[in-house]
Amino acid sequence: MPRKVRQVYTNFSAGEINNLLNARTDAKAYFEGGKQVRNWYLLDEGGVMRRPATEYMATMPAECRIIPFVFSNDEVAIFALSNNRLDVYSSAGAVIQSNITSNCNWTTAQLFELNFAQFGDTVFLTHRNNPIREIKRTSASTFTVSAFSFEEDDSVTVGGVNKSEQPFYKYADSSITVTLSSHATGTGRTLTASADAFTSNHNGTYLRVNGKQVKVTGFTSATEVTVTVIEDTVSTGPHSDWEEQLISAERGYPQAVSFHDNRLWFGGVRDKPSAVIASQIGGYFNFDLGTGLANEGINVAIASDTVNEIRHFVSSRNLQIFTDSGEYYVPVSSQSAAITPASIAFLRQTPYGCNRAAPIPFDGASLFSQKNGKAIREYVFSDIEQAYRSTSVSVLASHLIDSPKQLSMMTGNETKPEQFAFFLNSGTNEDGKLAVFHSIRDEKIAGWTMWETQTGDKFHSITALNDKLFVIVKRVVPSGTKYLLERFANDDAITLDCSTTTTVFQKGTPLVKGASQATDQNTLVVDGFSTAPQIQETFTIAGNAAEYTITAVSAGASQHTLTLDKNLAAVPADNAVITLVDGFLHTVNAIYENTDKVFAVFGNGSLGEFTVDSNSRITLTSAPFPTGVRVGFNYTPILETMSVDKEIDTGPLTGQPRRVNKAIVDISGGLDITMKAQDLNSKELVIQQAGFTSGTDITAVTAKKEFNFLGYSKSPTITISQNDPLPLKVLGIAMEIQFA
């Protein structure tokens, strides 16, 4: 006699779980997660919602990366960085300023290796192979890009050359000495090295000889340069005490940048990768070390048994330093104490290393991608251990992490409280997909899902701007590849990616023909239609307050006689303009090209899939609709449970043939859902109400719906999906399991 038991999935807060955990029925996450959780939004309460779709904002001029600019709550912008170019957009997708090319020294290959830090109206951009750049807001609609320059002391000047307040370092071998033709201040002095030490890149750079500054004004050979002596070097030498600019075209540039403790910090100079330098307090362009006073500049290096390439800084309760071989922080004596040249120290915490995607602050920690690109770790301070830990938060969903190239986060929006961290994959297996992490630390809730758009297209860049999330999507269209700026909606009210709205195509310039029409008749003669009017289409007549629906059409040589659903309310004037209100032919945004397949929805109804013609139009088939039909690209949410298992009096059902007889799914705000179990036949529930007619809106349903299944399996699962792009929330599933 078959036996039956019931199993309840009360939440999906653990998200998608690695298949290597298929046998771990002892793990709490097993019954709170799924084999697949794709294109779902994890709710704080434990359920899932069809992920928010994206709205089309703008078409980018080229492949690009987007970063945020927040000047105030009311004034924000999106910087789109492309090859040697900057474009600035508003949060509505409008161009604020376009095609800025002056001083834009980044290349396409470098876009996702750039680091940035903002202070007030200025964003600093760094790359280890490029001079530092500043993007400065000069007005609400104007931005400029300029080269970063260290502050100069114009009270110490010779021949128009000022003393520079920048850091120096001894790069040359200690055995190489330099000799000046004259130690006195002046121009045109010759500086000779005892061995090869110079290249043409040294021209225009500063040196410090015997603690005094000179500037190279000419390159002669590897051992000889011409300099301006800015400060008397006391003697001509030979001097073994001499240094170069720490940062230069010859030695490279910093890749890490941050603001912390009212200082501007740089790190990871190409030829001195462990160097950490900081400006004077409040003087962000002055890096002079002075005499080591508390407010003066800092120039130190992380010393360890290996060379640490500093890749990122994070300003948090401490200055956190992420390198290619470990994670550090700079301790202070108390939370109110500042870092000083005398007190700075580096404490190594964990040995994992960070890749080139910048870490993000999230839920009380700093999330970073491990150097190998296969794990996400949270760098968080433990009060018990009085140290930082780097615990993997992706261990249950490691298959979703594949070399993230950009990280972003949101702490909720105007309609939803959930906070998410986003990891844009660039690896071969998951390229262009978003691994999405949901966490509530205090409730011990953490889970992952994967977001992807339609097949063949990829998410390319991501950034959050206050409570809005933006992406650049690489879309392959009939004419080639486009990069589109799109914005995620705040909830599931929008269900199509790259969505826009349509307008009813007016079919030429239809006009009333003749003034002899009478108010007591329901026919109207018209001309000017480029495409024949259709039954059910609705229109208005200029000067006439009513709307009329066509019930019959009779075509003439150059005119049409329309039978209407009501008598004319007033005698229309000859050549009165006719405006279609509801129509079958709709004009779509030109981003959808000829032969593109787009889905259409209106209100809470799915109208189906349509082909865009060469005139950027689609033809609706079920009924005429007004302007405002939403069109875009569909994506499929998939929620598959782990293998349904149960502990009974004789032990677990693991490995035994069994089946899910029925499943009762608790849906909220649902309009379409499909379910599949061990018989592999999808069952679709389409929500409709009594009296429903095509072309009218329906009300989303919140209820428990029952599905029944056949067949047996040794590892049955329940899969929830959708055929139509409509809203859906799944709060839980109750299952009846039958076994021998």
Salt bridges, closest charged atoms under 4 A:
GLU16 OE1 - ARG38 NE 2.89
GLU16 OE2 - HIS399 NE2 2.79
ASP26 OD1 - ARG24 NE 2.80
GLU32 OE1 - LYS28 NZ 2.96
ASP44 OD1 - HIS438 NE2 2.73
GLU55 OE2 - ARG487 NH2 3.57
GLU55 OE1 - ARG630 NH1 3.95
GLU63 OE2 - HIS460 NE2 3.49
GLU75 OE2 - ARG137 NE 2.38
ASP87 OD1 - ARG85 NE 2.70
GLU113 OE1 - HIS127 NE2 2.98
GLU113 OE1 - ARG128 NH1 3.11
ASP121 OD1 - LYS136 NZ 3.33
GLU231 OE2 - LYS163 NZ 3.50
ASP232 OD1 - HIS183 ND1 2.72
GLU243 OE1 - ARG208 NH2 2.73
GLU244 OE1 - HIS202 NE2 2.96
GLU244 OE2 - ARG251 NH2 2.81
ASP261 OD1 - HIS260 NE2 3.81
ASP271 OD1 - ARG270 NE 3.12
GLU309 OE1 - ARG311 NH2 3.46
GLU309 OE2 - ARG356 NH2 3.06
GLU378 OE1 - ARG441 NH2 2.80
ASP402 OD1 - LYS374 NZ 2.90
GLU414 OE2 - LYS468 NZ 3.97
GLU430 OE1 - LYS433 NZ 3.15
ASP431 OD2 - LYS458 NZ 2.83
GLU452 OE2 - ARG38 NH1 3.55
GLU452 OE1 - LYS433 NZ 3.47
ASP457 OD2 - ARG475 NH1 2.85
GLU486 OE2 - ARG475 NE 2.80
ASP492 OD1 - LYS729 NZ 3.90
ASP497 OD2 - ARG51 NH2 2.65
GLU537 OE1 - LYS507 NZ 2.96
ASP565 OD2 - LYS566 NZ 3.47
GLU593 OE2 - LYS482 NZ 3.10
ASP649 OD1 - ARG3 NH2 3.40
ASP666 OD2 - LYS704 NZ 3.46
ASP679 OD2 - LYS683 NZ 3.09
GLU706 OE2 - LYS662 NZ 3.63
GLU736 OE1 - LYS4 NZ 3.90
